[in-house]
Amino acid sequence: MTLLRFGPDALQASRFAVSPLAETLSEITLLRQAWDRRVTGPRVEAFGRWLTAGPFVGGLLRLVTATKYLPDFVAIPPPGGLTGSLADELAAMRAIDDPAARAMLAEAQRFAWTSDGITWAEVDGITRRTADVFTDLWAQFVEPDWQRRRAVMERDIRHRAGVIAVSGWRHALEGMAPGVQWVGHDAIQFSTQNYADRHIGSDGLVFVPHTGLSGQWTCESPSRIAFVYPAKGALAADSRGDGGVARLLGRGRASVVAELRMSATPSQLAVVLGVSLGTVSAHLAALREAGVVTTRRSGRAVYYELTPVGDELARLVTADGGAGPVGPAAAEAGR
């Protein structure tokens, strides 16, 4: 197994962050998987055109979406916090010179399950070109939906921060990613495969959610390490269908029930589902009257969460395909 080992002060310094770069990498990996499965749809077809856009662009995208070991200049640890920008991450990417970038690509090639080699990297300005590619990928595939994606990630962070405050870090890792768990008193099992352990120093570990359905990886620099994981609640946004329970409830209310597997405010639900606050409030009022949801106050915010009846209803909704997308956020790759 592969462990993330914490030094004496590392856990206290650990924190959460949002990373536009990690979210872009997550999205293009999802699109690559859909492309390989011959899923149809405008987003997948648009990504397919990127795969054949030229030797450098196509070679880069085919490698980073099909390797167990990402090049370090693509997996940049974010600075931490919820206000990081893509520009800051790409500036760190551009600072890496060509010899170092080629060595990183060669290592990624060793662990790729499909690749055409890296002869396409025999060019000047590898990381500058890569930053330009990711800028355009972000603009096409992520930025138009960034508000909803960010809301999903921030909900995950707030949820885990609340768990830490009550129960500590050990419980905050529950359900974070398959196989991720505490080992002993000072290490997290990151992978069941045998790679070198990572040692977390006094800068702590940065936990970074993404909205993909699966996938976890580490981002490393000489002084910082980040762990990227699927945000809790991401499945609810992408696994809804047209099952019988959803038709009985109505797709809108079924969507709210599915999302409330993690508590949320009405405003958060409106952003995640891509509908108006008035629509969400009407669904919540009906569900509360039926005993499906209840409320709790945290500061000035009012959070809605499922009752035991709601938990069972959510299980039925998601088991039969769920609630069907109600806004513009559905991705063809997830259908």
C-alpha positions in Angstrom: 0.0 0.0 0.0 1.0 3.7 -0.4 0.8 5.9 2.7 0.7 9.6 3.4 2.7 9.9 6.6 2.3 12.9 8.8 5.0 14.6 10.7 4.4 16.0 14.3 2.8 19.3 13.1 1.5 18.2 9.8 -2.1 17.4 10.6 -2.6 20.6 12.5 -1.4 22.6 9.4 -3.5 20.6 6.9 -6.4 22.4 5.2 -8.8 22.4 2.3 -8.6 24.2 -1.0 -10.4 24.6 -4.3 -8.3 24.0 -7.5 -9.5 25.1 -11.0 -6.6 23.2 -12.5 -7.5 19.9 -10.7 -11.2 20.4 -11.7 -10.1 20.8 -15.4 -8.0 17.7 -15.2 -10.9 15.8 -13.6 -13.3 16.9 -16.4 -11.0 16.1 -19.3 -10.4 12.7 -17.8 -14.1 12.1 -17.6 -14.5 13.2 -21.2 -11.6 10.9 -22.3 -13.4 8.0 -20.6 -16.6 8.8 -22.4 -14.7 9.2 -25.7 -13.2 5.8 -25.3 -16.6 4.3 -24.6 -17.9 6.0 -27.7 -20.4 8.0 -25.8 -22.1 10.6 -28.1 -22.8 14.2 -27.3 -21.5 17.7 -28.2 -19.1 17.9 -25.2 -17.5 14.5 -25.8 -17.3 15.2 -29.6 -15.7 18.6 -28.8 -13.1 16.9 -26.6 -12.5 14.3 -29.4 -11.4 17.2 -31.6 -8.9 18.2 -29.0 -7.4 14.7 -29.1 -6.7 15.1 -32.8 -5.8 18.8 -32.7 -2.1 18.2 -33.4 0.9 16.2 -32.1 1.6 18.2 -29.0 -2.0 18.8 -27.9 -3.2 15.3 -28.7 -0.1 13.6 -27.2 -0.4 15.6 -24.0 -4.1 15.0 -23.5 -3.8 11.3 -24.3 -1.0 10.9 -21.8 -2.4 12.9 -18.8 -5.8 11.2 -19.1 -4.4 7.6 -19.3 -1.6 7.3 -16.7 -1.3 6.3 -13.1 1.5 8.9 -12.5 0.6 12.4 -13.5 3.4 14.8 -14.6 4.1 17.1 -11.7 3.7 20.2 -13.8 0.1 19.2 -14.5 -0.6 18.2 -10.9 0.3 21.5 -9.2 -0.6 21.8 -5.5 -2.9 24.8 -5.0 -1.9 27.4 -2.5 -4.7 26.6 -0.2 -8.1 28.2 0.6 -11.2 28.7 -1.5 -10.0 31.7 -3.5 -7.2 30.2 -5.6 -7.2 31.0 -9.3 -6.3 29.1 -12.4 -3.9 31.9 -13.3 -1.8 31.3 -10.1 -1.7 27.5 -10.8 -0.6 28.0 -14.4 2.0 30.5 -13.4 3.6 27.8 -11.2 3.3 25.4 -14.2 5.1 27.8 -16.6 8.0 28.2 -14.1 9.1 24.6 -14.8 11.8 24.3 -17.5 11.9 22.0 -20.4 14.4 19.4 -19.1 12.4 19.0 -15.9 9.2 18.8 -17.8 10.5 16.1 -20.2 11.7 14.0 -17.2 8.2 14.3 -15.7 6.6 13.2 -18.9 8.9 10.2 -19.2 7.9 9.1 -15.7 4.2 9.5 -16.6 4.8 7.5 -19.8 6.2 4.6 -17.7 2.9 4.3 -15.9 0.5 5.0 -18.8 -1.9 2.2 -19.9 -2.1 3.7 -23.4 0.2 6.2 -25.0 1.9 7.1 -28.2 5.2 7.9 -26.6 6.5 11.4 -25.9 8.2 12.4 -29.2 5.7 15.2 -29.4 7.4 16.8 -26.4 10.6 17.5 -28.3 9.6 21.2 -28.6 10.5 24.4 -26.8 8.3 25.8 -24.0 6.5 22.6 -22.9 4.9 24.0 -19.8 4.1 27.3 -21.5 2.3 25.3 -24.3 0.6 23.1 -21.7 -0.6 26.1 -19.7 -2.2 27.5 -22.9 -3.9 24.2 -23.6 -5.4 24.1 -20.1 -6.5 27.7 -20.3 -8.5 26.8 -23.4 -9.8 23.5 -21.9 -10.9 25.4 -18.8 -12.7 28.0 -20.8 -14.6 25.5 -22.9 -15.4 22.7 -20.5 -15.3 24.0 -16.9 -15.7 27.8 -16.6 -19.3 27.9 -18.0 -20.4 25.6 -15.2 -17.9 26.7 -12.6 -20.5 28.2 -10.2 -22.3 24.9 -9.8 -19.0 22.9 -9.6 -17.7 25.3 -6.9 -20.9 25.0 -4.9 -20.5 21.2 -4.9 -16.9 21.4 -3.7 -17.6 24.1 -1.1 -20.4 21.9 0.3 -18.0 19.0 0.7 -15.4 21.2 2.4 -18.0 22.7 4.9 -19.3 19.2 5.6 -15.9 17.8 6.4 -14.8 20.9 8.3 -17.9 20.4 10.5 -17.0 16.7 11.0 -13.4 17.7 12.0 -14.7 20.2 14.6 -16.9 17.6 16.2 -15.0 14.3 15.7 -11.6 15.0 14.3 -9.7 14.3 11.1 -10.1 10.5 11.3 -13.9 10.8 10.7 -13.6 13.5 8.1 -11.9 10.9 5.8 -14.9 8.6 5.8 -16.2 8.1 2.3 -13.5 10.5 0.8 -12.4 8.0 -1.8 -12.2 4.2 -2.2 -9.5 2.6 0.0 -8.6 5.9 1.7 -8.4 5.3 5.5 -6.3 5.9 8.6 -3.5 3.5 9.3 -2.1 3.6 12.8 -2.0 7.1 14.4 0.0 9.1 11.8 -0.7 7.9 8.3 -3.4 7.8 5.6 -3.7 4.9 3.2 -3.8 6.6 -0.2 -3.6 3.6 -2.4 -3.6 -0.2 -2.2 -0.8 -0.2 -4.8 2.8 -0.3 -3.7 4.3 3.1 -4.5 6.7 5.1 -2.3 5.1 6.6 0.8 4.8 10.4 0.9 5.9 12.3 4.0 3.9 15.3 5.0 5.9 18.0 6.7 5.0 21.1 8.7 3.2 22.7 5.7 0.5 20.0 6.1 -1.6 18.3 3.5 -3.9 20.2 1.2 -7.2 18.4 0.6 -8.7 19.3 -2.8 -12.2 18.1 -3.9 -13.2 17.7 -7.5 -16.7 17.1 -8.9 -15.9 14.0 -11.0 -17.5 10.7 -10.2 -14.3 9.0 -9.1 -10.5 9.4 -9.2 -7.9 10.5 -6.7 -4.4 11.7 -7.1 -1.6 13.6 -5.3 -0.1 16.9 -6.4 3.5 17.4 -5.3 6.0 20.2 -5.2 9.3 20.4 -3.2 7.5 21.8 -0.1 3.8 21.0 -0.5 1.6 18.0 -1.2 -2.1 18.0 -2.0 -4.6 15.1 -2.1 -7.3 15.4 -4.8 -10.5 13.4 -4.2 -14.1 13.2 -5.4 -16.4 15.7 -3.6 -19.1 14.1 -1.5 -22.4 14.7 -3.3 -20.8 14.8 -6.8 -22.7 11.6 -7.8 -26.0 13.2 -7.0 -25.4 15.7 -9.7 -24.6 13.3 -12.4 -26.4 10.0 -11.7 -30.0 11.0 -12.0 -32.3 9.3 -14.4 -36.0 8.8 -14.9 -36.8 6.0 -12.4 -40.3 5.3 -11.1 -39.7 6.9 -7.7 -38.5 10.1 -9.4 -41.6 10.2 -11.6 -43.8 9.7 -8.6 -42.2 12.5 -6.7 -41.6 14.7 -9.7 -38.1 15.2 -11.1 -37.5 18.5 -9.3 -38.3 17.2 -5.9 -36.5 14.0 -6.5 -33.4 16.0 -7.5 -33.6 17.9 -4.2 -33.9 14.7 -2.2 -30.9 13.2 -4.0 -28.8 16.3 -3.3 -29.8 16.4 0.4 -27.8 13.3 1.1 -25.5 16.1 2.2 -27.2 19.0 4.1 -27.4 22.3 2.2 -29.0 25.7 2.2 -31.6 26.6 -0.4 -29.1 28.9 -2.1 -26.6 26.1 -2.4 -29.2 23.8 -3.8 -30.3 26.3 -6.4 -26.8 26.7 -7.7 -26.0 23.0 -7.7 -29.3 22.1 -9.5 -29.2 25.1 -11.8 -32.7 26.3 -11.0 -34.2 29.4 -9.3 -34.2 29.9 -5.5 -38.0 30.1 -5.7 -38.3 26.7 -7.3 -36.0 25.1 -4.7 -37.9 26.8 -1.8 -41.2 25.5 -3.1 -39.8 21.9 -3.3 -38.3 22.2 0.2 -41.6 23.4 1.6 -43.5 20.5 0.2 -40.9 18.0 1.3 -40.8 19.5 4.8 -44.6 19.3 5.1 -44.3 15.6 4.1 -41.7 14.9 6.8 -38.9 14.2 4.3 -36.7 17.1 5.3 -36.0 19.1 8.4 -33.9 22.2 9.2 -31.1 23.3 11.4 -29.6 26.7 11.9 -25.8 27.4 11.7 -25.1 31.0 12.4 -27.3 33.0 10.0 -27.7 30.1 7.5 -30.5 27.6 7.6 -29.5 24.1 6.4 -32.0 21.5 5.2 -31.2 17.8 5.8 -33.1 14.5 5.4 -35.1 12.9 8.1 -35.0 9.1 8.5 -38.0 9.0 6.0 -36.0 11.2 3.7 -32.9 9.0 4.0 -35.0 6.0 2.8 -36.5 8.0 0.0 -33.1 9.2 -1.2 -31.9 5.6 -1.2 -34.9 4.6 -3.5 -34.4 7.6 -5.7 -30.7 7.0 -6.3 -31.2 3.2 -6.6 -33.6 3.4 -9.5 -31.7 6.0 -11.5 -32.8 9.0 -9.6 -34.2 12.4 -10.4 -33.2 13.4 -13.9 -31.3 16.7 -14.4 -33.4 19.8 -13.9 -31.0 22.4 -15.2 -28.2 23.0 -17.7 -25.5 21.3 -15.7 -25.9 17.7 -17.0 -22.9 16.4 -18.9 -23.2 14.1 -21.8 -20.3 12.1 -20.5 -22.4 11.2 -17.4 -25.5 10.0 -19.2 
